[in-house]
Amino acid sequence: MTDFAQDPRAALDRLLTERGVDYTRISQVIGRNPAYIQQYIKRGSPRRLAEDDRARIAAYLGVPEAMLGGAVQRVASPARARGPGMILVPKLAIGASAGAGASVDGEAVEGEVAFDPKWLRDLGADPRALSIIRVEGDSMAPTLDDGDDILVDGGDAAARLRDGIYVLRMDDVLMVKRVARAPGQGRISVISDNPHYRSWDNLPMASVQLVGRVVWTGRCRDTF
């Protein structure tokens, strides 16, 4: 397996291919000229990504910064993560494939994680509607793995629907899936990234309750 920290250019190139994102688009995400990321990957210029650029790309692609050359770090516990001006986001005692009857509203809080408010603004997330829940199962692998924490923006749901990864409730089961607009007004597809799991094509919106959009993924691992 590729050591991502040793070969961040190859890792980024592979991730962009998997996500269907071109070099120009990811350059725009970080406010650079259209050829910036292509030059970084193909020509080695710049030699490494700036920290802010790397953080924004990782957030946009939903991967840990370590995959793009950042340090491999463990997520700080809520007690150690607090700092002046930080926004505390509740971590809910629930999983994204938690089974029948699972709920987000009113669910018990098992902790809090601190985030930089500027970073959250850059994500376009609403700090008042954020929560963290744990991914359970591998139906979204390799995008999301069992045990990943996901940051969910409850203010970004059906009213602003666009293609992306959402936490949703369907048939009384809370799950995390990729959602895409389907042909026809008010219809969507609910997709498992892992081809070994079921996907649903051309569903009426009324059959799915969108809880919120996944805007960040946190992984806590020693190696990748």
C-alpha positions as CSV (number, residue, x, y, z in Angstrom):
1,M,0.0,0.0,0.0
2,T,1.2,3.5,-0.8
3,D,2.7,5.5,2.1
4,F,0.6,8.6,1.6
5,A,2.7,10.8,3.8
6,Q,5.8,10.0,1.7
7,D,4.0,10.5,-1.7
8,P,1.4,13.2,-1.2
9,R,1.3,14.2,-4.9
10,A,0.4,10.6,-5.9
11,A,-2.2,10.5,-3.2
12,L,-3.8,13.8,-4.2
13,D,-3.8,12.7,-7.9
14,R,-5.5,9.5,-7.0
15,L,-8.1,11.2,-4.8
16,L,-9.0,13.7,-7.5
17,T,-9.5,10.9,-10.0
18,E,-11.7,9.0,-7.6
19,R,-13.8,12.0,-6.8
20,G,-14.0,13.2,-10.4
21,V,-12.5,16.6,-9.6
22,D,-10.1,18.1,-12.1
23,Y,-7.0,20.1,-11.4
24,T,-8.6,23.4,-12.3
25,R,-11.5,23.0,-9.9
26,I,-9.3,22.1,-6.9
27,S,-7.0,25.0,-7.7
28,Q,-10.0,27.3,-7.6
29,V,-11.1,25.8,-4.2
30,I,-7.9,27.1,-2.7
31,G,-7.9,30.4,-4.6
32,R,-5.0,29.7,-6.8
33,N,-4.4,30.0,-10.5
34,P,-6.1,27.3,-12.6
35,A,-2.8,25.4,-13.3
36,Y,-1.5,25.5,-9.8
37,I,-2.4,21.9,-8.7
38,Q,-1.4,20.4,-12.1
39,Q,2.0,22.0,-11.7
40,Y,2.3,20.7,-8.1
41,I,1.4,17.1,-9.1
42,K,3.1,16.9,-12.5
43,R,6.1,19.2,-12.1
44,G,6.7,19.2,-8.3
45,S,6.2,23.0,-8.1
46,P,5.6,24.0,-5.4
47,R,7.6,21.3,-3.6
48,R,4.9,21.0,-1.0
49,L,1.4,22.5,-0.3
50,A,1.1,25.4,2.0
51,E,-0.6,24.4,5.3
52,D,-3.8,26.4,4.6
53,D,-4.0,25.0,1.0
54,R,-3.6,21.5,2.3
55,A,-6.2,21.9,5.0
56,R,-8.8,23.3,2.5
57,I,-8.1,20.5,0.0
58,A,-8.4,17.9,2.7
59,A,-11.7,19.4,3.9
60,Y,-13.1,19.6,0.4
61,L,-12.2,16.0,-0.4
62,G,-13.2,14.7,3.0
63,V,-9.9,13.1,3.9
64,P,-7.3,13.5,6.7
65,E,-4.5,16.0,6.0
66,A,-2.0,13.1,6.6
67,M,-3.0,11.7,3.2
68,L,-1.7,14.9,1.6
69,G,1.6,15.2,3.4
70,G,0.4,16.6,6.8
71,A,1.5,15.2,10.1
72,V,-0.3,12.1,11.4
73,Q,-2.1,13.3,14.5
74,R,-4.6,12.0,16.9
75,V,-7.7,14.1,17.5
76,A,-7.4,15.9,20.8
77,S,-10.0,15.0,23.4
78,P,-12.6,17.7,24.0
79,A,-11.1,18.6,27.4
80,R,-7.7,19.5,25.7
81,A,-9.2,20.9,22.5
82,R,-10.8,24.0,24.0
83,G,-9.2,27.4,23.3
84,P,-10.1,31.0,23.2
85,G,-12.4,31.9,20.4
86,M,-12.9,28.2,19.4
87,I,-16.4,26.8,18.5
88,L,-17.4,23.7,20.4
89,V,-19.3,21.2,18.4
90,P,-21.2,18.4,20.2
91,K,-20.3,14.9,19.5
92,L,-23.4,12.8,19.6
93,A,-23.7,9.3,21.1
94,I,-25.0,7.8,17.9
95,G,-23.7,6.1,14.7
96,A,-24.6,7.0,11.1
97,S,-25.9,3.5,10.5
98,A,-27.3,3.0,14.0
99,G,-30.4,1.1,13.2
100,A,-34.1,1.4,13.5
101,G,-35.3,4.3,15.7
102,A,-32.0,6.2,15.6
103,S,-32.4,9.9,16.0
104,V,-30.2,13.0,15.9
105,D,-32.5,15.6,17.5
106,G,-32.3,15.3,21.2
107,E,-29.6,12.6,21.2
108,A,-27.3,12.4,24.1
109,V,-24.0,14.4,23.8
110,E,-20.9,12.4,24.7
111,G,-18.4,15.2,24.3
112,E,-17.4,18.3,22.4
113,V,-14.7,19.0,19.8
114,A,-13.3,22.5,19.3
115,F,-13.0,23.9,15.8
116,D,-11.4,27.1,14.5
117,P,-14.3,29.5,13.5
118,K,-12.4,30.7,10.5
119,W,-12.0,27.2,9.2
120,L,-15.7,26.5,9.7
121,R,-16.5,29.7,7.8
122,D,-14.2,28.6,4.9
123,L,-16.2,25.4,4.8
124,G,-19.4,27.4,4.5
125,A,-20.8,25.5,7.5
126,D,-23.4,26.9,10.0
127,P,-21.8,26.6,13.5
128,R,-25.2,26.7,15.1
129,A,-26.3,23.5,13.3
130,L,-23.2,21.3,13.5
131,S,-22.8,18.0,15.1
132,I,-20.3,15.1,15.0
133,I,-21.4,11.5,14.7
134,R,-19.5,8.3,14.1
135,V,-19.6,6.2,10.9
136,E,-20.6,2.6,11.5
137,G,-20.0,0.0,8.8
138,D,-18.2,0.1,5.5
139,S,-21.0,0.9,3.0
140,M,-19.3,4.1,2.1
141,A,-15.7,2.8,1.8
142,P,-13.3,3.9,0.6
143,T,-14.7,7.4,1.0
144,L,-15.7,6.8,4.6
145,D,-14.5,4.0,6.8
146,D,-16.0,2.3,9.9
147,G,-15.1,4.5,12.9
148,D,-14.6,7.8,11.1
149,D,-16.1,10.9,12.7
150,I,-18.1,13.1,10.4
151,L,-19.0,16.7,10.8
152,V,-22.7,17.2,9.8
153,D,-24.2,20.6,8.9
154,G,-27.9,20.3,9.8
155,G,-28.5,23.7,8.3
156,D,-27.5,22.3,4.9
157,A,-30.2,19.7,4.0
158,A,-33.1,19.4,1.6
159,A,-33.6,23.2,1.1
160,R,-30.1,23.4,-0.4
161,L,-29.9,20.0,-1.9
162,R,-27.0,19.3,-4.3
163,D,-24.9,16.2,-5.1
164,G,-22.8,15.2,-2.1
165,I,-22.6,13.1,1.0
166,Y,-25.4,13.4,3.5
167,V,-26.7,11.9,6.8
168,L,-30.2,10.8,6.1
169,R,-33.0,8.8,7.5
170,M,-34.8,6.2,5.3
171,D,-37.2,3.5,6.5
172,D,-36.4,4.5,10.1
173,V,-32.7,3.9,9.7
174,L,-30.1,6.6,10.1
175,M,-27.4,6.3,7.5
176,V,-24.7,8.2,5.6
177,K,-24.9,8.0,1.8
178,R,-24.0,9.9,-1.3
179,V,-27.0,11.7,-2.7
180,A,-27.4,12.7,-6.3
181,R,-30.2,14.4,-8.2
182,A,-32.1,12.0,-10.4
183,P,-34.0,12.8,-13.6
184,G,-37.4,14.2,-12.9
185,Q,-38.5,16.9,-10.4
186,G,-38.2,16.0,-6.8
187,R,-36.3,12.7,-7.3
188,I,-32.9,11.6,-6.0
189,S,-30.5,8.6,-6.0
190,V,-29.1,7.4,-2.7
191,I,-25.7,5.7,-3.4
192,S,-23.4,3.5,-1.4
193,D,-19.8,4.1,-2.5
194,N,-19.0,0.5,-1.7
195,P,-20.3,-1.5,-4.6
196,H,-21.0,-4.5,-2.4
197,Y,-23.9,-2.5,-0.7
198,R,-27.3,-1.5,-2.1
199,S,-28.0,1.8,-3.7
200,W,-31.4,3.3,-4.6
201,D,-32.1,5.0,-7.9
202,N,-34.7,7.5,-8.7
203,L,-36.4,7.8,-5.3
204,P,-39.0,10.5,-4.5
205,M,-37.6,13.1,-2.1
206,A,-40.5,12.4,0.2
207,S,-39.2,8.9,0.9
208,V,-36.0,10.3,2.4
209,Q,-35.4,12.7,5.3
210,L,-32.1,14.6,4.9
211,V,-30.6,15.3,8.3
212,G,-27.6,17.3,7.1
213,R,-24.6,17.5,4.7
214,V,-21.3,15.9,5.6
215,V,-18.7,18.8,5.5
216,W,-15.6,17.1,7.0
217,T,-14.3,13.7,7.9
218,G,-11.9,13.1,10.8
219,R,-9.8,9.9,11.1
220,C,-7.8,8.9,14.1
221,R,-5.1,6.4,12.9
222,D,-1.5,5.7,13.4
223,T,-0.9,4.8,9.7
224,F,-2.7,5.2,6.4
